[in-house]
């Protein structure tokens, strides 16, 4: 390598630093010339702030898109998905098809959600349709389970009722914290009687055109206390929240395996208990959710050529094997709670760097962001936007996820000739 990559980070994690050092890269400070900066979400705001006037060169790369929060802030994710659904309806897209009860057939992948205090009256209207239901309150700007609580009575959120009469939104300057309130998935799939969720990783190298990659080595996070929907346990977060930051304080937390299970183990378990076909369909639906959530925010995302992003997706599966998108994290934890955790996250960063900095060379933001297959490691192509035909006149959205055309066959049922043409083109470019 003629010139070594100069790196800097404000996240002191060994899985990052060991990967940089393995490549022979040179550490510098942020005040020096650098090529690669793995930064926190707070720092990215400063880099792209209009006040700083900072301009990145073609040889500089960062690990967040400027307005990543359009997907990773809870209220904005919901807002963008709702807008995406409406846009699909206006276009007459088959994606927006609904059943006889008015539910989306293909875009019903987030629980019913409202913003508080702005949507308080709408929430009350929905609550009264099913007054025995349980709802979960989450502060929009916090992570690791902080500030989350469950409610089953309107009296428990009187504060937001008062706020809703004085403001239609929560201004940053008001000092009031915005929350989302979502219908609680009270029938989660249980293993060993315990609730769990999935943490899965998705790498996006560009939003326009959309190019994203699914990491095969995700994991399940289990609660330490057996699940019960009983109202007497609504305050017991060891029953309801899977966040390691919460569960590690439980008396039954296991420090050896950290309450985690690999996705491959989950898949084997489901194949043996529910069957291979049902399990494959479940994972196809999860990949579909990821693609549609990214497409929902693509129009509003600042697709800066210096950026990529490794998102942490949190998915819950209910007892009918329907997956639900709970939230997306811009800075998924790189802290290792177990030896297996450390290996997984080290490999995640290694494979990510192999894609965004091919051959470990100094970044060149002009590259086409389509790495060769051998560079993917444990990543698999999740979605490509392919352009077919002369003069780019014919466009087709094409899902390539763990079984190539599975999502297309399940959801869109396109004509055979179109599938054949898309497949032929995929084989040519790969």
C-alpha positions in Angstrom: 0.0 0.0 0.0 1.6 3.2 -1.1 -0.1 5.5 1.4 -1.5 4.2 4.6 -5.1 5.1 5.6 -5.1 7.7 8.4 -7.9 6.9 10.9 -9.5 8.5 13.8 -12.4 7.5 16.1 -14.2 9.0 19.1 -15.5 5.5 20.1 -12.8 3.7 22.0 -13.8 0.1 21.3 -11.3 -2.7 20.8 -13.3 -4.3 18.0 -12.7 -1.0 16.0 -9.1 -0.3 16.9 -7.9 -3.9 16.4 -9.4 -3.9 12.9 -7.7 -0.6 12.0 -4.4 -1.7 13.4 -4.7 -5.1 11.6 -4.8 -3.2 8.3 -1.6 -1.2 9.2 -3.6 2.0 9.2 -2.2 5.0 11.0 -4.0 6.7 13.9 -4.2 10.5 13.9 -6.2 13.1 15.7 -9.3 14.7 14.3 -7.4 18.0 13.9 -5.0 16.3 11.5 -5.6 15.1 8.0 -7.6 11.9 8.2 -9.1 9.5 5.7 -11.5 7.4 7.8 -13.4 8.6 10.8 -15.6 6.1 12.8 -17.6 8.6 14.8 -20.5 8.9 17.2 -23.8 10.3 16.1 -23.1 13.4 18.2 -19.9 14.1 16.2 -21.5 13.6 12.8 -23.9 16.5 13.6 -20.8 18.7 14.0 -19.1 17.5 10.8 -22.1 18.3 8.7 -23.3 21.4 10.6 -23.8 24.4 8.4 -22.0 26.4 11.1 -18.7 24.5 10.7 -18.6 24.8 7.0 -16.5 21.6 6.9 -16.0 20.1 3.5 -15.0 16.4 3.1 -12.6 15.5 0.3 -12.9 12.5 -2.0 -10.4 10.7 0.2 -12.4 11.0 3.4 -15.2 8.6 4.6 -17.4 8.6 7.7 -19.7 6.0 9.1 -23.0 7.9 9.3 -25.3 9.7 6.8 -25.9 13.3 7.8 -29.5 12.8 8.7 -29.4 9.1 9.7 -32.0 10.0 12.3 -34.8 9.9 9.7 -34.5 6.1 10.2 -33.0 5.8 13.7 -35.1 8.3 15.7 -38.2 6.4 16.7 -40.8 9.1 15.8 -39.2 10.0 12.5 -39.0 6.3 11.5 -42.7 5.9 12.0 -43.4 9.2 10.2 -41.4 8.2 7.2 -43.0 4.7 7.0 -46.5 6.2 7.2 -45.6 8.7 4.4 -44.2 5.9 2.3 -47.4 3.9 2.6 -49.4 6.9 1.5 -47.1 7.5 -1.4 -47.5 3.9 -2.5 -51.3 4.3 -2.3 -51.2 7.4 -4.4 -49.1 5.6 -7.0 -51.5 2.7 -7.1 -48.7 0.4 -6.1 -49.6 -3.3 -5.3 -47.4 -2.8 -2.2 -50.2 -0.6 -0.7 -52.9 -3.3 -1.1 -55.2 -3.7 2.0 -57.3 -6.5 3.3 -61.1 -6.3 4.1 -60.3 -4.7 7.5 -58.2 -1.9 6.0 -54.8 -3.4 7.1 -51.9 -3.3 4.7 -51.1 -6.7 3.3 -47.4 -6.1 2.7 -46.6 -2.9 4.6 -48.0 -3.8 8.0 -44.7 -4.4 9.8 -44.6 -1.7 12.6 -47.1 -1.8 15.5 -49.8 0.9 15.6 -47.9 4.0 16.9 -48.6 7.6 17.8 -46.4 10.5 18.8 -47.1 12.1 22.2 -48.1 14.7 23.1 -49.0 15.7 19.5 -51.2 12.7 18.7 -52.7 12.3 22.1 -56.3 12.6 20.9 -55.8 10.2 18.1 -54.2 7.8 20.5 -57.2 8.0 22.9 -59.6 7.3 20.0 -57.6 4.1 19.2 -57.2 3.1 22.9 -60.9 3.1 23.4 -61.4 0.7 20.6 -59.6 -1.9 22.7 -59.4 -0.6 26.3 -57.9 -3.9 27.6 -54.8 -3.5 25.4 -51.3 -2.7 26.6 -49.2 0.0 25.2 -45.5 0.8 25.4 -44.1 4.3 25.9 -40.6 5.2 24.6 -38.7 8.5 24.6 -37.8 9.4 21.0 -34.2 10.3 21.7 -33.0 7.6 24.1 -31.5 4.1 23.7 -30.7 1.0 25.8 -34.2 0.8 27.2 -33.9 4.1 29.1 -37.2 5.8 29.9 -39.4 3.0 28.6 -42.6 2.0 30.5 -45.8 0.1 29.8 -49.3 1.4 30.3 -52.9 -0.1 30.2 -54.8 2.9 31.5 -55.3 6.4 30.1 -54.8 7.9 33.6 -51.2 6.7 33.5 -50.3 9.3 30.8 -52.3 12.4 32.1 -49.2 14.5 31.6 -49.3 14.1 27.8 -53.0 14.9 27.8 -52.2 18.3 29.3 -49.3 18.9 26.9 -51.5 18.0 23.9 -53.8 21.0 24.6 -50.9 23.4 24.5 -48.9 22.3 21.6 -49.2 20.2 18.5 -45.6 19.2 18.6 -42.8 19.2 21.1 -40.3 21.9 20.3 -36.7 21.2 21.2 -36.6 24.5 23.0 -39.6 23.7 25.2 -37.7 21.2 27.3 -40.4 18.7 27.0 -39.5 15.2 25.8 -41.2 13.6 22.8 -42.4 10.0 23.2 -43.8 7.4 20.9 -46.5 5.1 22.2 -47.0 1.8 20.4 -49.4 -1.1 20.7 -47.4 -3.6 22.8 -46.8 -7.0 21.1 -48.3 -9.0 24.0 -48.1 -12.3 22.2 -44.4 -12.6 21.5 -42.9 -15.9 20.4 -41.4 -17.5 23.5 -38.5 -19.9 23.8 -38.1 -21.5 27.2 -41.0 -19.3 28.3 -38.9 -16.2 27.8 -39.4 -13.2 25.4 -36.6 -12.3 23.0 -35.9 -10.1 20.1 -33.5 -10.1 17.2 -30.5 -7.8 16.6 -29.6 -7.9 12.9 -27.1 -5.7 11.0 -27.7 -4.0 7.7 -25.0 -2.1 5.8 -26.1 0.7 3.5 -23.4 2.1 1.1 -25.8 4.4 -0.9 -29.4 5.3 -0.8 -29.7 6.5 -4.4 -29.5 4.0 -5.9 -30.2 1.8 -2.9 -27.5 -0.7 -2.2 -27.6 -2.6 1.1 -26.2 -5.7 2.6 -27.6 -8.1 5.3 -25.1 -9.5 7.9 -25.7 -13.2 8.4 -24.4 -13.4 12.0 -27.0 -11.6 14.1 -28.2 -12.7 17.5 -31.2 -13.1 19.8 -31.4 -11.2 23.1 -33.4 -12.9 25.8 -35.2 -11.6 28.9 -34.0 -13.2 32.2 -37.5 -13.7 33.6 -40.2 -15.8 32.1 -42.9 -13.8 30.2 -46.3 -13.1 31.4 -48.9 -10.7 30.0 -50.3 -10.2 33.5 -51.0 -6.6 34.4 -49.3 -7.1 37.7 -45.9 -7.5 35.9 -46.2 -4.4 33.6 -43.5 -2.7 35.6 -41.1 -5.6 35.6 -38.7 -4.7 32.8 -36.8 -8.0 33.2 -40.0 -9.6 31.8 -40.6 -7.2 28.9 -37.4 -5.4 27.7 -34.6 -7.4 26.1 -31.9 -4.7 26.2 -28.7 -6.1 27.6 -28.2 -2.8 29.4 -31.3 -3.7 31.5 -31.1 -7.5 31.7 -27.5 -7.6 32.9 -28.7 -6.1 36.2 -31.1 -9.0 36.8 -30.4 -11.7 39.4 -30.7 -14.5 36.7 -28.4 -12.9 34.1 -25.9 -15.3 32.7 -22.5 -13.7 32.2 -21.2 -16.7 30.1 -23.6 -16.5 27.2 -25.0 -13.0 28.1 -28.6 -14.1 27.4 -27.9 -14.3 23.7 -28.4 -16.9 21.0 -27.1 -16.9 17.5 -29.6 -16.4 14.6 -28.4 -19.6 13.1 -29.4 -21.4 16.3 -32.8 -19.7 16.2 -33.3 -20.8 12.6 -32.4 -24.4 13.5 -34.8 -24.3 16.4 -37.7 -23.0 14.3 -37.0 -25.4 11.5 -37.2 -28.3 13.9 -40.4 -27.0 15.7 -42.2 -25.2 12.9 -40.7 -26.6 9.7 -38.3 -25.3 7.1 -40.8 -23.7 4.8 -42.4 -21.7 7.5 -39.0 -20.6 8.9 -37.7 -19.6 5.4 -40.8 -17.5 4.9 -40.3 -15.8 8.3 -36.8 -14.8 7.4 -37.9 -13.6 3.9 -40.4 -11.4 5.6 -37.7 -10.0 7.9 -35.6 -9.1 4.9 -38.6 -7.6 3.2 -39.2 -5.3 6.3 -35.6 -4.1 6.1 -35.7 -3.2 2.4 -39.1 -1.4 2.8 -37.9 0.6 5.8 -34.8 1.7 3.8 -36.9 2.6 0.8 -39.2 4.6 3.1 -36.4 6.9 4.1 -34.4 7.0 0.9 -36.2 10.0 -0.6 -35.4 12.2 2.5 -32.0 10.8 3.2 -29.0 13.1 2.5 -27.1 10.6 0.2 -23.7 12.0 0.8 -21.0 10.2 -1.1 -18.6 10.2 1.8 -21.0 8.1 4.0 -22.0 4.6 4.8 -24.0 3.2 7.7 -24.1 0.0 9.6 -27.6 -0.1 11.2 -28.7 -2.3 14.1 -32.3 -3.6 13.4 -34.4 -4.8 16.3 -37.1 -7.2 15.3 -39.7 -9.0 17.5 -41.5 -12.2 16.3 -45.0 -12.9 17.6 -46.4 -16.3 18.3 -47.9 -16.4 14.8 -44.4 -16.0 13.4 -45.1 -12.5 12.1 -42.0 -10.3 12.4 -42.4 -6.7 13.6 -39.9 -3.8 13.3 -39.4 -2.2 16.7 -36.6 0.2 15.9 -33.4 0.9 14.1 -30.1 1.9 15.8 -27.5 4.2 14.2 -24.8 3.2 16.6 -25.5 -0.4 17.5 -23.4 -1.4 20.6 -19.9 -2.5 20.0 -19.4 -3.4 23.6 -18.7 -7.1 24.0 -20.5 -8.9 26.9 -19.2 -12.3 26.1 -16.3 -13.9 24.1 -18.7 -14.9 21.3 -20.0 -11.4 21.3 -16.5 -10.0 20.8 -15.8 -12.4 17.9 -19.1 -11.5 16.2 -18.6 -7.7 16.5 -14.9 -7.9 15.4 -16.0 -9.8 12.3 -18.8 -7.4 11.7 -16.4 -4.4 11.6 -13.9 -6.4 9.5 -16.5 -7.3 6.9 -17.9 -3.8 6.9 -14.4 -2.3 6.3 -13.7 -4.8 3.5 -16.8 -3.4 1.6 -16.4 0.3 2.2 -12.6 0.5 1.9 -11.8 -2.2 -0.7 -8.4 -3.7 -0.2 -7.8 -1.5 2.8 -6.8 1.4 0.5 -7.4 5.1 1.0 -11.1 5.7 0.5 -12.2 7.0 -2.9 -15.7 8.4 -2.8 -16.1 8.1 -6.5 -16.1 4.3 -6.5 -19.4 2.6 -7.6 -20.0 0.9 -4.2 -20.5 -2.5 -5.7 -17.8 -4.8 -4.2 -17.0 -8.1 -5.7 -18.7 -11.1 -4.2 -15.5 -12.4 -2.6 -15.2 -9.2 -0.6 -18.6 -9.5 1.1 -17.5 -11.9 3.9 -20.5 -12.6 6.1 -22.6 -10.0 4.3 -25.1 -10.9 1.6 -26.7 -8.5 -0.9 -30.1 -7.5 0.5 -31.2 -5.1 -2.2 -30.0 -3.7 -5.6 -31.7 -1.2 -7.8 -31.1 -2.5 -11.2 -31.5 -0.6 -14.4 -32.3 -2.7 -17.4 -32.6 -1.9 -21.1 -31.1 0.6 -23.5 -30.7 4.2 -22.4 -31.8 3.3 -18.8 -35.4 3.6 -19.8 -36.6 0.5 -17.9 -36.3 0.3 -14.1 -37.0 -2.6 -11.8 -36.7 -2.9 -8.1 -35.0 -6.1 -7.3 -34.6 -7.9 -4.0 -31.7 -10.2 -3.7 -31.9 -11.6 -0.2 -31.0 -15.1 1.0 -32.7 -17.0 -1.8 -32.6 -14.4 -4.5 -36.2 -13.8 -5.7 -38.0 -14.9 -2.5 -39.3 -11.5 -1.5 -40.5 -10.8 -5.0 -42.3 -14.1 -5.3 -43.9 -13.7 -1.9 -45.0 -10.1 -2.2 -45.2 -8.8 -5.7 -45.8 -11.9 -7.9 -44.4 -10.2 -11.0 -44.6 -11.8 -14.5 -42.3 -14.6 -15.3 -40.7 -12.7 -18.2 -39.8 -9.8 -15.9 -38.2 -12.2 -13.3 -36.3 -14.0 -16.0 -34.9 -10.7 -17.4 -33.9 -9.5 -13.9 -32.3 -12.8 -13.1 -30.3 -12.7 -16.4 -29.1 -9.2 -15.6 -28.1 -10.1 -12.1 -26.0 -13.0 -13.4 -24.3 -10.7 -15.8 -23.3 -8.1 -13.2 -22.3 -10.6 -10.6 
